[in-house]
């Protein structure tokens, strides 16, 4: 496989594909940014649990246990969308930070203080690059 030009889009796609196929666990090549996104997804209740295996490969591997609704067996994550792409970056000031589905979803924002949700960025009064939406 050729080198991935947008590792974050690849990360989101692997989670989407695994959910569609009904997998319990998805393994993704690691990076510090992906680890932080994984932690945010976990903190916000979108995934069951995760494990960082730093011994595997160059950057390590992130194993994510996906979360499904107990009754409907539907994935908890309905949509994962990339916003800012390497070819077209999307930045938002504090006042322009998006509300995802009236606050039901989250926007993951890369700020000068690291990755955080849109809500946290608003609370800290800092804008940044909108990485993706999750709901």
C-alpha positions in Angstrom: 0.0 0.0 0.0 1.2 3.5 -0.8 1.8 6.0 2.0 -1.3 7.5 3.4 -1.4 11.2 2.7 -4.0 12.0 5.4 -3.5 9.7 8.4 -6.4 11.2 10.3 -8.9 10.6 7.4 -7.5 7.0 7.3 -8.1 6.7 11.0 -11.7 7.9 10.7 -12.3 5.6 7.7 -11.0 2.5 9.5 -13.4 3.1 12.4 -16.3 3.7 10.0 -15.5 0.5 8.0 -15.0 -1.6 11.1 -18.4 -0.5 12.5 -20.1 -1.2 9.2 -18.6 -4.7 9.2 -19.7 -5.1 12.8 -16.2 -5.6 14.2 -15.7 -5.4 17.9 -12.1 -4.1 17.7 -10.2 -2.1 15.1 -6.4 -1.7 15.0 -5.0 1.5 13.6 -1.3 2.6 13.2 -0.5 5.0 16.0 0.5 8.6 16.2 0.3 11.1 19.0 -2.6 13.0 17.4 -4.6 9.7 16.8 -3.9 8.7 20.4 -5.4 12.1 21.6 -8.4 11.7 19.3 -8.9 8.2 20.7 -8.8 9.5 24.3 -11.4 12.2 23.4 -13.7 9.6 21.8 -13.4 7.5 24.9 -14.0 10.4 27.3 -17.0 11.5 25.4 -18.4 7.9 25.5 -18.2 7.1 21.8 -15.9 4.0 22.2 -15.8 1.2 24.7 -12.1 1.1 25.5 -8.7 1.5 23.9 -5.2 0.3 24.2 -1.9 1.8 22.9 0.7 -0.8 22.0 3.9 1.2 21.6 6.0 -1.9 20.9 4.4 -2.7 17.6 5.8 -1.0 14.6 7.4 2.5 14.3 4.6 4.5 16.0 2.9 1.7 17.7 -0.7 0.4 17.2 -3.9 1.7 18.7 -6.5 -1.0 19.4 -10.0 0.5 19.8 -13.0 -1.5 21.2 -16.0 -0.1 19.3 -19.2 0.6 21.1 -22.6 -0.6 19.9 -26.1 0.0 21.3 -27.1 -3.0 23.4 -30.7 -3.2 22.0 -30.4 -2.1 18.4 -26.8 -3.3 17.8 -26.3 0.0 16.0 -22.8 1.6 16.4 -22.7 4.4 18.9 -20.8 6.6 16.4 -23.3 7.6 13.8 -21.0 9.8 11.8 -17.3 10.6 11.7 -16.5 13.4 9.4 -13.2 15.0 8.5 -13.4 18.7 8.4 -9.9 20.2 8.0 -7.9 18.3 5.3 -4.2 18.6 4.4 -5.2 20.3 1.1 -7.7 22.6 2.7 -7.3 23.5 6.4 -10.4 24.8 8.3 -9.8 27.1 11.2 -12.3 28.6 13.6 -12.1 31.4 16.0 -13.8 30.9 19.4 -17.0 32.5 18.3 -17.2 30.4 15.1 -16.5 27.0 16.8 -19.3 24.7 15.4 -22.0 23.2 17.5 -22.5 19.7 16.2 -26.2 18.6 16.2 -27.2 21.1 18.9 -24.5 19.9 21.2 -25.2 16.1 20.8 -22.1 15.6 18.8 -18.6 16.9 19.3 -16.1 18.8 17.1 -12.5 17.8 17.8 -10.3 20.9 17.5 -6.5 21.2 17.4 -5.6 24.3 19.5 -2.4 25.9 20.7 -3.0 23.8 23.9 -3.4 20.5 22.1 -6.4 18.6 20.9 -9.7 19.1 22.7 -13.5 19.1 22.0 -15.1 22.3 20.7 -16.8 22.7 24.1 -13.4 22.7 25.9 -11.9 25.1 23.4 -14.9 27.4 23.9 -14.4 27.1 27.7 -10.7 27.9 27.4 -11.6 30.8 25.0 -9.3 29.5 22.2 -10.0 28.7 18.6 -8.1 26.3 16.3 -8.2 23.9 13.5 -11.4 21.9 13.3 -10.1 18.3 12.8 -13.4 16.3 12.6 -17.0 15.9 13.8 -18.3 12.9 15.7 -21.9 12.1 16.5 
